[in-house]
Amino acid sequence: MIFLSPFLLSISSNLYTLSVSLSYGIKKIQLTKSNTILLAIITSIGTFLSMYLGKLILHLLKPQLGNIFGGILLSFIGVYLIVEYIRLEEKHAGYDTSYYFESSLKYKNMLENSNAINSYKSSHISIRECLNLSIVLMLNTLYISFASSITGVSIGLSVFFNFIITIFSVYLGYFNSNICISKWFNKYSNLISSVILIILGIYETFV
C-alpha cells in the first residue's frame, strides 16, 4: 500500500497537466520531447522541494498527529477545489462570482486560460513558454505535495510517479483529437482532483 498514496497524489497533481495538454492537443500545439522532459523535471523538482519542507515540519510533530494534520489539510484542499469548480462554473455561465475568493496570482489566471502560455499562437511551445508552463503547473501543486508529505507519503515514490505521469499526461493530450473529451475534462478536472484528495486525506488520517 506504500505505492497507493504517492500514485494518487501524482494523478491528482497532474490532472492540471493533462487538462492543459488536452487543450493543446485539440489545437495541434506540440511540446517537443525535450520540452516534455523539461516539464517533467521542473514539476518533479517542485514536488521534491515542497515535500521536503513538509518532512521538516513532520519532524516537529508526533507521527500520528502528522497523519491527522496532513490528512485534514489534504481534505481541506479537496473541499477548496470543489468550491473552485463551482466558482468557475458560475463564472463561465456569466454569473457574478465576486463573493468567492479569487486568487490574484498570475499563474492561476494562466491555468484558467491555457492560451496565455502560448503567447505567439504558434504550433509549437518554445523553451521559454515551456518554462513558464512548468513553473505555473509546479506552483499550482506545491500545497498538495506539502500537505501529503506531512502525512508521511514517500518523497522518492512521489517524485518518480510525478515524472512518469507528467510525461504520460502530455502525450495523452497530444494524441487526443476529441473536442468533447477535452471540454469535459477541462470542466471536471478540479472536481476529480478534489475527490482524489479527499479520499487520500481520509485514507492517510485513519490508515
HELIX and SHEET records of a PDB file:
HELIX    1   1 LEU A    4  ILE A   26  1                                  23    
HELIX    2   2 LYS A   33  LEU A   58  1                                  26    
HELIX    3   3 PRO A   63  HIS A   92  1                                  30    
HELIX    4   4 LYS A  106  GLU A  112  1                                   7    
HELIX    5   5 SER A  114  ALA A  116  5                                   3    
HELIX    6   6 ILE A  127  ILE A  150  1                                  24    
HELIX    7   7 ILE A  155  TYR A  174  1                                  20    
HELIX    8   8 ILE A  179  PHE A  206  1                                  28    
END                                                                             
